[in-house]
Amino acid sequence: MKMKTKWAVSCASLLAASTCMAQLGYGNPAANEPQGSSHNFKDQDTHMFFHAKDIVGLNVKDSSGEKVGKIRDVIVNPKDGETFAAINIGEDRCALVPAQELNVTPGTGWFERYQVTVNTTKSEIQSGPSVKENDWHALDDPTFTQDIYKRYNLHVPAWNESGTTVMPHTR
């Protein structure tokens, strides 16, 4: 009899938790939108674009499936569109990886909306360009950001004398 009671209490607890999560919209990105918002992201999901808030905090794996770290932030330069993922690799350091190097794919369920991998090894990321907790100003140095692109064998944007990117498709 005690076993049946424990089973019934466990099932009731699970049902209550599931109902609560559903009512709160847990796992539903549209639930965080203000009431009356015109966005219904569930119906408008895309496979080419994603929200930064959906990948911040996710684990990143390297090309062999080994965990590299978690995405701490997505850094964007609004003047030229440069975008880097800041991956926490320990010791208060974040490796900076150009967004072009991220492979973001659909996850395996409601608890994992996306999976993130990079086409390199964990050791390459750990030995690559990174910033310490108080060194984010390093991104203002054109030489530093050029080193990030070179590390991942990507085209380095053209730089003008003032240190800002010269965009090829400006209006």
N, C-alpha and C positions, 0 to 999 in steps of 0.2 A: 504494500500500500504506500509506503514511504517513497518508493521509486516512482510510482505513478504521480504522486503529488509533486515531486521534484521535476519530473518531465513536464507536467502541466504548467508549473511556474516558469520553467525555462522557455517553453513555447510562448506563453503569454508575454514574457519580457521581450522576446525577440519580435513578436508581432507589434507590441507597443513601440519599440525602438524604430522599427521599419515604418510605421505609420507616422511617427514624429519626424523622421528624416524626410519622408515624402512631403509632408505638410510644409516643412521648412525649405523644401526645394533642394535638398542635399543631392549633389551630383547633377544638378540642372543649372547650367550657366545662366539661363534666362531668369532664374529665381533671384539673382542679385541685382537685376535691373529695376529701376524705379517703376512704380505703378504707372500705367499709361504710356510706358516706353514703346516706341514704334519698332524696337528690335525684338525679334523672336529668333535668337541665335540657334535654337534647336532645329528650326525649319530652314535656316540659312547657312548651315555649316558648309565649310569649304575645305578642300583638301590641299589648297595652296597657301592659304593664309590662316593665321591663328592669332589669338589674343595673347599678349605677353603674360598677362595674369594667369593664363592657363598652363604655362610652362615653368614659371618661377616656382621653385621648390621641388621640381621633378628631378629624379636621378638621371644622370647622363652616363651612357655606356660607350666604351670605345669600340673599335671595329671588330674586336674579338669577343665582345659581350661583357668585358670586365667593367665594373662600376668605377667611374672616374670621380664623381662628386655630384653635388646638386647645383642646379641653376639658382644663383642667389639673386640675380637681377638681369635685366636686358637694358643695355646702355645704348642710347640713340643720340646722334648729333643731328639736331633738326636743320642745321644749315646745309648739310650735304648728304644726309641719309645714311651715313656710316652707322652700322649696328653691330654690336658685340654682345655675346652672352658672357656674363661673369659667372664662372663655375667655381664654386667653393671647393678647393682642393686641400684644405686643412691649414693649420698653423696661421690662421687669419689671413690666408692668401686666396685670391681669386684669379684663376687663369682666364685670360681674355681670348675668346674664340669668335672669329667673324661669323655672323649669322649664316653666311653662305655655306659654312662647314657643318651646320646642324642638319640632321635628318630627323624631321618631326613626323611621326606616323601615328595613326589612330591606335589607341590603347586596347587592352583586352577586355575592358568592362567598365562599369559605371565608376568604379574606384580608381581607374587609371584611364583618363581620357586620352592622353598622348604618351608616346614613348619617344625618347630623344637619344640619338646616337651621333657620334662624330667619326669621320673617316680617318682616324689616326689611332695611335696607341696611348695608353694611360701615361707611360713614361714620357712620350713626346709632349703631351699636354702639361705634365708637371714640370718639365724643364723649359717650357716655352714662356713667352711674355706673361707676366702676372703683376698684380698690384697687392700691396698690403692694405689693411683696413684704412689707414689714413693717407694713402698715396694715390687716390683717384685722380689727382691733378696731373698725373703722368699722362693721362689721355690727351691733355692739351699740347703735348709735345709731338709734332709731326713725325719725328724720327721714331718715337716709340710706337705709334700706330702703324707706321710703315713696316716696322719689324714684325708686327703681328701678322700683317698680310703676307710678308715674305715667308714667315714660319710655316704658313699653310699653303704656300705656292700659289697665291692668288695675285691677281693684277693689283699693283699698288696704285691708288688714285693719283692723278697728277696734282702736285702741290704748287701753289703760287708763292710769291715772296713773303706774304703775310702769314703763311702757315695754315691756310684754310684750303680745303679741297676745291679744285676747279671741276665743276660738274660738266660732263660732256653734253648733257641735254638740258641746259638752262634756258629759260625763256627770255 
